[in-house]
Amino acid sequence: MPEAKKLGWNTIRVIGAARALSILGDEFAIFALLLREKHHGGGAISIAVILATGHLPMMLLAPVAGTVADRVPVRRLAPVVGIAQGLFAALLAFNSSLGVSLVLLALIGAGQAFTAPAWLATLPEIVGKDALPRALSLMQALYSLAWLAGPGLAGLMVSNFGYATPMFINSLTFIVLAIVPFFLALPFHARDRGPRQRGDIWIGARVIRREPVIRATTFLLFTLTLTLNAFNVAALFFALDDLHATPFIFGLSASAFSGGALVAALVNERRDVKEIRIPFNIIVGALMLAGGVMLLGLSWHWAVLFPTSALAGVGSSTVTAYGHGFIVKHAPDQSRARVVSFVQALFAGATLVALAFAGFIIPIIGARSSILLSGATSLVALAVFAPGLSRSVTKNATEETPSTLYTKDVSHEETE
């Protein structure tokens, strides 16, 4: 293996491990925060608001965050933001009011709005665009380990050390993530070093609208996010109330989802998929995800939760690796972070809408019907948007030569 290529993959492994450690810290902190709020008398609305708060900055800050991520190298941006997030995470440990906690969560989420697109947009500069699905699968495997271990370790930690310790540990993981860039071979220069122009912050939205491959992929993933996130809310009530599972069994079913995602990530990391076959992999992953949710809704016993959750996890990991990798691969180099930032904003908005809808519809039609509706709607959305994704790739391959496919940029177009 060439030294440069080997160094790039080692860099991906370190980034993935550091971010997985941060995810584990987030699991600790959110678990402790939810339990502390419930202990202080908080109801379902308080819990829902806590879960939703982190998504808002991803939506509201998308134009600015993506622009900053394109104009500031991640090796300079991540340390500053990570240290600030570590400070805010430490302040969460103090027994503050819900309002103060929400402000701190929003500030931590604001940091994520800047660093998430910065890291993702930098991956092609580390391992190349063709290796993106494999790189994302490798990172997804590390994240899945954190999701697998997080809930159980968080429960043990809260039981033995109280609410504050998990939050301080979360703070330390942000500091680790802030230090890591100093030891990695990361790009020294920003992607966009041209003069600022009016309307630059909206380039990401224009690329999504005008680039057929990115538009089709984003629409498909957006609809899946919108239709399937309601399932996450309904699954808890379905498992405990309808199937009479214990909280421990429900936790194991969540681990089965993460386990399926881990297996899929490990398999996909070893597959070298050609450009023309990526839409097929996205569609198959979406079918497994939606099918797993549908089959879960048809469960007659809690034991069926394990294979259906694992199937959904396999699909989720596959869609994430190939879908997000496809978007990043086709984004113009100079505006890649702005494209990623707007895509993440759309997904965050879809998540919030789905959570709100789930809270409204579950009491009316029940948890099982809500899960079946979620799965059925996602299958319909897949039938509607999947053909467009396949056509966009075929059209792109015939109309553009490989030398121009990834160099076009709309970052300096005239804006109104």
Residue pairs with C-beta under 8 A, 6 or more apart in sequence:
5 127
7 185
8 126
8 127
8 128
8 185
9 127
9 135
11 126
11 127
11 184
11 185
11 186
12 123
12 126
12 127
12 135
12 138
12 139
13 138
13 142
14 180
14 183
14 184
15 119
15 139
15 180
15 184
16 138
16 139
16 141
16 142
16 143
17 142
18 176
18 177
18 180
19 119
19 139
19 142
19 143
19 177
20 139
20 142
20 143
20 145
20 146
21 146
21 173
21 176
21 177
22 173
22 174
22 176
22 177
23 143
23 146
23 147
23 150
24 146
24 149
24 150
24 153
24 173
25 89
25 169
25 170
25 171
25 172
25 173
25 174
26 150
26 170
26 173
27 146
27 147
27 150
27 151
27 153
27 154
28 150
28 153
28 154
28 157
28 166
28 167
28 169
28 170
29 89
29 92
29 166
29 167
29 169
29 170
30 50
30 51
31 150
31 151
31 154
31 155
31 158
31 166
32 154
32 157
32 158
32 163
32 164
32 166
32 167
33 50
33 92
33 101
33 105
33 163
33 167
34 47
34 50
35 158
35 163
36 95
36 163
37 46
37 47
37 50
37 98
37 101
38 47
42 98
44 359
46 98
48 355
48 359
49 98
49 102
50 98
50 101
50 102
50 105
51 355
52 352
52 355
53 102
53 105
53 106
53 109
54 105
54 106
54 108
54 109
54 112
55 109
55 348
55 349
55 351
55 352
56 106
56 109
56 348
56 352
57 106
57 109
57 110
57 112
57 113
58 109
58 112
58 113
58 116
58 344
58 345
58 347
58 348
59 345
59 348
59 349
59 352
61 110
61 113
61 114
62 113
62 204
62 341
62 342
62 344
62 345
63 201
63 202
63 204
63 205
63 338
63 341
63 342
64 201
65 113
65 114
65 117
65 341
66 117
66 201
66 204
66 335
66 337
66 338
66 339
66 340
66 341
66 342
67 200
67 201
67 337
67 338
68 77
68 114
69 77
69 114
69 115
69 117
69 118
69 121
69 337
69 338
69 340
69 341
70 121
70 190
70 191
70 192
70 334
70 335
70 336
70 337
70 338
71 190
71 191
71 192
71 193
72 118
72 190
73 186
73 187
73 188
73 189
73 190
74 115
74 118
74 119
74 121
74 122
74 181
74 186
74 187
75 181
75 182
75 184
75 186
75 187
75 188
77 114
77 115
77 118
78 115
78 118
78 119
78 177
78 178
78 180
78 181
79 178
79 179
79 181
79 182
80 178
81 111
81 114
81 115
81 178
82 111
82 115
82 174
82 175
82 177
82 178
82 179
83 174
83 175
83 178
84 107
84 111
85 107
85 108
85 111
85 112
85 174
85 178
86 171
86 172
86 174
86 175
86 178
87 171
88 104
88 107
88 108
88 111
89 104
89 108
89 167
89 170
89 171
89 174
90 167
90 168
90 171
91 104
92 101
92 104
92 105
92 167
92 170
93 163
93 164
93 165
93 167
93 168
93 171
94 164
95 163
96 104
113 341
113 344
116 340
116 344
117 337
117 338
117 340
117 341
117 344
118 337
120 324
120 328
120 337
120 340
121 191
121 328
121 331
121 336
121 337
121 340
122 186
122 187
123 132
123 135
123 136
123 328
124 132
124 328
124 329
124 333
124 336
125 187
126 135
126 185
126 186
127 134
127 135
129 328
129 329
129 406
130 275
130 329
132 325
132 326
132 328
132 329
133 268
133 271
133 273
133 278
133 281
133 321
133 322
133 325
133 326
134 268
134 269
134 270
134 271
134 272
135 325
136 320
136 321
136 324
136 325
137 264
137 265
137 266
137 267
137 268
137 269
137 317
137 321
138 265
138 269
140 261
140 264
140 265
140 268
140 317
140 320
140 321
141 262
141 265
141 266
141 269
144 258
144 259
144 261
144 262
144 265
144 313
144 317
145 262
147 258
147 261
148 255
148 258
148 259
148 262
151 251
151 254
151 255
152 251
152 255
154 166
157 165
157 166
157 169
158 166
191 333
191 334
191 335
191 336
191 337
192 334
192 335
192 411
194 334
194 411
194 412
197 412
197 415
198 415
199 415
199 416
200 411
201 338
202 415
203 335
203 338
203 339
203 410
203 411
204 335
204 337
204 338
204 339
204 340
204 341
204 342
204 343
205 342
206 410
206 413
207 214
207 331
207 332
207 335
207 338
207 339
207 410
208 214
208 215
208 218
208 339
208 342
208 343
209 215
210 410
211 330
211 331
212 392
212 395
212 396
213 326
213 330
213 389
213 392
213 393
213 396
214 327
214 330
214 331
214 339
215 392
216 385
216 388
216 389
216 391
216 392
217 282
217 323
217 326
217 327
217 389
218 327
218 343
218 346
219 385
219 388
220 282
220 286
220 323
220 381
220 382
220 385
220 386
220 388
220 389
221 319
221 323
221 324
221 343
221 347
222 346
222 347
222 350
223 350
223 378
223 381
223 382
223 384
223 385
224 286
224 289
224 290
224 319
224 378
224 381
224 382
225 347
225 350
225 351
225 354
226 350
226 353
226 354
226 381
227 290
227 354
227 374
227 377
227 378
227 381
228 289
228 290
228 293
228 354
228 374
228 375
228 378
229 350
229 351
229 354
229 355
229 358
230 354
230 355
230 357
230 358
230 361
230 370
230 373
230 374
231 293
231 296
231 370
231 371
231 374
231 375
232 358
233 355
233 358
233 359
233 362
233 370
234 358
234 362
234 367
234 368
234 370
234 371
234 374
235 250
235 253
235 296
235 367
235 371
236 250
237 362
237 367
238 296
238 297
238 299
238 367
238 368
238 370
238 371
239 245
239 249
239 250
239 253
239 302
239 305
240 246
240 247
240 250
241 367
242 366
242 367
242 368
243 299
243 301
243 302
243 305
244 302
245 253
245 302
245 305
249 302
249 305
250 305
252 306
253 302
253 305
253 306
253 309
254 309
256 305
256 306
256 307
256 309
256 310
256 313
257 309
257 310
257 312
257 313
257 316
258 313
259 310
259 313
260 309
260 310
260 311
260 312
260 313
260 314
260 316
260 317
261 313
261 314
261 316
261 317
262 313
262 317
263 310
263 314
264 285
264 313
264 314
264 315
264 317
264 318
265 317
265 321
268 281
268 317
268 318
268 321
268 322
273 281
273 322
275 393
275 397
276 393
276 394
276 397
278 322
278 325
278 326
278 393
279 326
279 386
279 389
279 390
279 393
280 390
281 318
281 322
282 318
282 319
282 322
282 323
282 326
282 389
283 382
283 386
283 389
283 390
284 318
285 314
285 315
285 316
285 317
285 318
285 319
285 322
285 323
286 315
286 319
286 378
286 382
286 386
287 315
287 379
287 382
288 311
288 312
288 314
288 315
288 318
289 312
289 314
289 315
289 316
289 318
289 319
289 378
290 315
290 375
290 378
290 379
290 382
291 311
291 315
291 375
291 379
292 308
292 309
292 310
292 311
292 312
292 313
292 314
292 315
293 308
293 312
293 371
293 374
293 375
293 378
294 372
294 375
294 376
294 379
295 304
295 308
295 311
296 304
296 305
296 308
296 309
296 312
296 371
296 375
297 368
297 369
297 371
297 372
297 374
297 375
298 372
299 305
299 308
324 343
327 339
327 340
327 343
328 336
328 339
328 340
329 406
330 396
330 405
330 406
331 339
331 340
332 339
332 406
332 407
332 408
332 409
332 410
332 411
333 406
333 407
333 409
334 409
334 411
335 409
335 410
335 411
358 370
361 370
361 373
362 370
365 373
396 405
